[in-house]
Amino acid sequence: MSVLSTLRHPIVAAPMAGGPSTPALVAAVSAAGGLGFLAAGMIDTGRLVADVAEVRARTDRPFGVNVFLPGSGPVDEAAIEAYAQRLAPQADQRGVRLGEPVGGDDAYPGKLAALLADPVPVVSFAFGLPDRAAVAALRERGTEVWATVTRPDAATAAAELGVDAVVVQGTEAGGHRGGMPDDDDYALLPLLRLSASRCARPLVAAGGIADGPGIAAALAAGAAAVQLGTAFLRCPEAGSSPLHRAAVAGTGPTALTRAFTGKRARGVVNDFLRRHDAAAPTGYPQVLHLTRPLLAAARRDGDASVANLWAGQAHPLAREVPAAELLAELSADARAALAVVAERSTRWG
């Protein structure tokens, strides 16, 4: 029996690295009948193991862990150095030094080994597709494997690897693009329909969904479940900063940018994004490490003009309610929306 078939609500809490996806949020969503996801990106293996243990202590319901795949290929070091010089005066004004723009694999081998040694119900991958050996090893241990894609051809490739489900992430989604390359621009609805025509695996729809009618639309378009991230950012269980919560509660526009991390990600538009987007080079995690001290100082100082404020296009729909309450309300609103559509369809000639 698949994990998706055991859910009371077809709702997945997206893994949000950098703090929002706390064990408390993951457990609250899973315990309420959805599927919570820990974000393993940007933490060490020891922290991942501790977070998994905390979720298990809070609930016996299934949950997932999302892992960042390491990047491949060279980066333009001269472009990254030029970007560092561009940001240096701003860092000086803040009284911090920029970080070293180093590469790295986000401790991927250690995290994969930990998840093989102590299996969890679901492991999903972002920033590309896992290799066939990793998929097979996880599934042999009883772990479902999900892949994140942003292009229809990637959905086909994921199915050929033998994954159990495919997360299709439209360009409306907040945070980083989950596929590779990251220059795709498929909106969720066409991506979902194109993927459904090519991929026989269950599809989880992600991107710009934050209320019941949005969930209903994705389910009607062929999704087996929906993945919401921004909708949970204002929940008390989330680890979102006050600055982030305020931005999500506002009505500001969002945009995709490499300015903060070197990889395209959607956030609320602010001065830093406007000033540096055009100059930002491709290079993750190099640019992430470069900007991290400056962004941390901005969050510390409550400066929304500089901090990265990841959010999807539908962020004004997010509400400040406990995760379990939000899950129940979203599910009820989705059922009501589907009922309205069913009633209207009886009038079609």
SVG drawing of the C-alpha trace seen along z (x, -y; Angstrom):
<svg xmlns="http://www.w3.org/2000/svg" viewBox="-29 -51 67 56">
<polyline fill="none" stroke="black" stroke-width="0.4" points="0.0,0.0 1.4,-3.4 1.8,-6.2 -0.5,-8.4 -3.3,-5.9 -3.1,-6.0 -3.6,-9.8 -6.9,-11.1 -6.2,-14.4 -4.4,-14.5 -2.1,-17.2 1.7,-17.1 3.6,-19.8 6.5,-20.8 10.0,-20.4 11.3,-24.0 15.0,-24.1 16.5,-26.9 14.2,-26.6 10.5,-26.5 10.0,-22.7 10.5,-21.9 9.9,-18.5 6.9,-20.0 5.3,-21.1 6.1,-17.8 4.5,-15.8 1.5,-18.1 0.7,-17.6 1.2,-13.9 -0.7,-13.4 -3.6,-15.3 -3.8,-13.0 -1.6,-14.7 2.1,-14.0 4.8,-16.1 8.2,-16.4 11.5,-17.2 14.0,-19.3 17.4,-17.7 19.0,-20.4 21.5,-22.8 21.9,-20.8 24.4,-18.2 23.7,-14.5 23.6,-14.6 20.9,-17.2 18.9,-15.1 19.1,-12.1 18.0,-14.1 15.1,-15.7 13.9,-12.2 14.0,-11.0 12.0,-14.0 9.3,-13.5 9.0,-9.8 8.7,-10.9 5.8,-13.2 3.8,-10.9 3.6,-7.3 2.1,-8.5 4.2,-8.4 6.4,-11.3 9.0,-12.1 12.6,-13.5 13.7,-15.6 17.3,-15.5 19.2,-17.9 21.2,-16.1 24.8,-17.5 25.4,-19.7 27.6,-18.7 29.7,-20.6 32.0,-23.6 31.0,-27.1 32.2,-30.4 34.5,-31.4 35.3,-34.8 31.6,-35.6 31.2,-34.6 34.2,-36.7 32.7,-39.7 29.5,-39.2 31.4,-39.1 33.0,-42.4 29.5,-43.8 28.1,-42.7 31.1,-43.7 30.1,-47.3 26.7,-46.2 28.3,-43.6 30.6,-46.3 27.7,-48.6 26.1,-45.7 29.3,-45.0 29.8,-41.5 32.2,-39.6 30.9,-37.7 31.3,-34.0 33.7,-31.9 32.0,-30.8 32.9,-27.1 31.2,-24.2 30.2,-21.0 27.7,-18.1 25.5,-19.1 26.8,-15.9 24.7,-13.9 26.6,-10.6 26.2,-10.7 22.5,-11.6 21.8,-8.8 23.7,-6.4 21.7,-7.5 18.4,-7.1 19.4,-3.6 20.5,-2.6 17.3,-3.9 14.6,-4.0 11.8,-6.5 8.5,-6.1 9.3,-8.4 12.5,-10.1 12.1,-12.7 14.9,-14.3 15.4,-17.8 17.9,-19.5 17.8,-16.6 17.0,-12.9 18.7,-10.3 20.7,-7.5 19.1,-4.1 21.2,-2.5 20.0,-4.9 16.4,-4.4 16.7,-0.6 18.5,-0.7 15.9,-2.9 13.0,-0.9 14.6,2.4 14.5,1.0 10.8,0.2 11.2,-3.5 9.1,-5.1 11.1,-7.3 9.7,-10.5 11.4,-12.7 10.9,-16.4 10.6,-17.6 9.9,-20.9 9.7,-19.6 7.6,-16.9 10.5,-15.0 12.0,-14.8 8.7,-13.2 9.2,-10.5 12.8,-10.0 11.9,-9.7 9.3,-7.0 11.9,-5.1 14.1,-5.1 11.4,-3.3 10.4,-6.0 7.0,-5.6 5.7,-9.1 6.7,-12.3 6.3,-15.8 5.6,-18.2 6.6,-21.7 5.2,-24.6 7.0,-27.9 4.4,-29.5 6.1,-27.7 8.0,-29.5 11.6,-28.7 14.1,-26.9 13.3,-25.2 13.4,-21.5 14.5,-20.3 17.5,-20.6 18.3,-22.7 16.6,-25.5 15.7,-27.7 12.3,-26.0 9.2,-28.1 6.3,-25.6 3.3,-26.7 1.7,-24.0 -1.4,-23.2 0.3,-22.5 3.2,-20.7 0.7,-18.5 -1.3,-17.6 1.8,-17.1 3.4,-14.9 0.2,-12.9 0.2,-12.1 3.8,-10.7 4.2,-9.3 2.2,-6.4 3.3,-7.2 1.2,-9.1 1.7,-12.9 1.9,-15.3 1.2,-18.9 3.2,-21.8 3.2,-25.5 0.9,-28.3 -1.7,-26.2 -2.8,-27.7 -6.5,-27.1 -9.2,-24.5 -10.3,-25.5 -6.6,-25.4 -6.3,-21.9 -9.5,-20.9 -8.2,-22.2 -5.0,-20.2 -6.9,-17.0 -9.3,-17.5 -6.3,-17.9 -4.9,-14.5 -2.8,-15.0 -3.0,-12.2 -2.2,-14.8 -1.0,-18.4 2.2,-19.7 1.8,-23.1 4.7,-25.0 3.9,-28.7 0.5,-27.9 2.2,-26.5 4.7,-29.3 2.4,-31.2 1.5,-28.2 2.8,-28.4 4.6,-25.1 6.7,-26.4 10.2,-27.8 9.6,-30.9 11.2,-34.1 9.0,-37.0 10.3,-38.9 9.4,-36.0 5.9,-35.7 5.2,-39.3 6.3,-39.2 4.1,-36.2 1.1,-37.9 1.6,-40.9 0.5,-41.3 3.9,-42.0 4.7,-40.5 7.2,-37.6 9.9,-36.8 12.4,-34.1 16.0,-35.1 19.5,-33.7 20.6,-36.8 20.5,-35.1 21.8,-31.6 23.0,-31.2 20.0,-28.9 16.6,-30.2 14.2,-30.6 10.9,-32.5 10.6,-35.1 8.8,-38.3 10.5,-41.1 12.6,-43.4 15.5,-45.9 18.2,-43.2 16.5,-41.2 15.9,-44.3 19.5,-45.5 21.3,-42.3 19.1,-39.9 20.5,-40.8 24.1,-40.5 23.7,-37.3 25.7,-34.3 24.7,-30.7 26.5,-28.8 24.9,-26.8 26.0,-26.4 28.8,-28.9 26.6,-32.0 24.6,-30.6 27.8,-30.4 28.8,-33.8 25.6,-35.6 24.8,-33.7 26.4,-36.0 24.8,-39.1 21.3,-37.5 21.6,-36.3 22.5,-39.8 19.5,-41.2 17.2,-38.7 18.8,-39.5 18.2,-43.2 14.7,-42.8 15.6,-44.2 13.1,-42.9 14.9,-44.9 17.8,-42.5 16.7,-39.1 15.5,-36.3 11.8,-35.9 10.8,-32.7 7.1,-32.6 4.9,-31.3 2.7,-33.4 -0.4,-32.7 1.3,-33.7 -1.4,-36.3 -3.8,-33.3 -1.7,-31.9 -3.3,-32.1 -2.0,-32.1 -3.6,-29.0 -2.3,-25.7 -1.3,-23.2 -3.9,-20.6 -6.7,-23.2 -5.3,-24.4 -5.2,-20.9 -8.8,-20.2 -10.1,-23.4 -8.2,-23.1 -9.5,-19.6 -13.1,-20.6 -12.8,-23.6 -11.4,-21.3 -14.3,-18.9 -16.8,-21.8 -15.2,-23.1 -15.3,-19.7 -18.9,-19.4 -19.7,-22.7 -18.0,-21.6 -19.9,-18.3 -23.2,-20.1 -22.4,-22.5 -21.4,-19.6 -24.9,-18.2 -26.1,-21.3 -23.7,-20.6 -25.5,-19.6"/>
</svg>
